Amino acid sequence: MIDHLGINCTDLQATASFYDEVLATLGHRRLLDFEVAIGYGTDKPDFWLSTFEGVGPNREVHVAFTAPDADGVRAFFDAAVARGAEVLHEPRLWPEYHERYFGAFVRDPEGNNLEAVCHTGDGA
């Protein structure tokens, strides 16, 4: 059900230093490191830290739900938009993550960043 989860922080490097140490005790490690986001996991990044300009209190949470395929991503996106979700990113390939990463992003009624993702490519 959950593909990955992300939290936003005001001080990315200090927060990453904390998670570097505490997640290592569970056998997890930093796997990807971008300027504004860091991914942790064992084999793939399942937990993300990120930051953005103007981040403040009551920050949104990012939850990515697993979809079986690109059609599932599109169906999730269409249903969310039909229910009034704010469009963050329409369904598309995200090759910066990996060549078969297909996802769509919306903001739920409470302001959280939701994603549906499959790792099978577009399939169109």
HELIX and SHEET records of a PDB file:
HELIX    1   1 LEU A   12  ALA A   24  1                                  13    
HELIX    2   2 ALA A   70  ALA A   82  1                                  13    
SHEET    1   A 8 ARG A  29  ASP A  33  0                                        
SHEET    2   A 8 ALA A  37  GLY A  41 -1                                        
SHEET    3   A 8 PRO A  45  SER A  50 -1                                        
SHEET    4   A 8 ILE A   2  ASN A   8  1                                        
SHEET    5   A 8 VAL A  61  THR A  66 -1                                        
SHEET    6   A 8 ASN A 113  CYS A 118  1                                        
SHEET    7   A 8 PHE A 102  ARG A 107 -1                                        
SHEET    8   A 8 GLU A  86  LEU A  93 -1                                        
END                                                                             
